Amino acid sequence: VQLQASGGGLVQAGGSLRLSCAASGRTFSTYNMGWFRQASGKEREFVARISRSGGVTYYRDFVKGRFTISRDNAKNTVYLQMNNLKPEDTAVYYCAASLRSYYTDKDKEYDYWGQGTLVTVSS
């Protein structure tokens, strides 16, 4: 599967952005999907994940209540709605697909990655 992330940009603190990740292929609904981010000079970190059906989601504490992950399997797309953005949310955001039968937050257990989209939050 190929993943194409989009929707990043420059936003002021307190603003919102919605990231999208479009997948090619017919098997999108068989993947658990995740969003990760990497700030300049830092390691990539897990942000959120969603199950194949969309019924199960999980968030890191630092985005809980502000970010929402969702998916539309008919459109082969996963989203990350980001509200109340903070300067510390500035990073390149990556979507990823996992073939594992279990849920995971580990980047090594995601099999396909999008190219990343830059989110910059100004103070």
Secondary structure as UniProt FT lines:
FT   STRAND          3..6
FT   STRAND          9..12
FT   TURN            13..14
FT   STRAND          17..23
FT   HELIX           28..30
FT   STRAND          32..38
FT   TURN            40..41
FT   STRAND          45..50
FT   STRAND          57..59
FT   HELIX           61..63
FT   TURN            64..66
FT   STRAND          67..72
FT   TURN            73..76
FT   STRAND          77..82
FT   HELIX           87..89
FT   STRAND          91..98
FT   HELIX           107..109
FT   STRAND          112..113
FT   STRAND          117..122
//
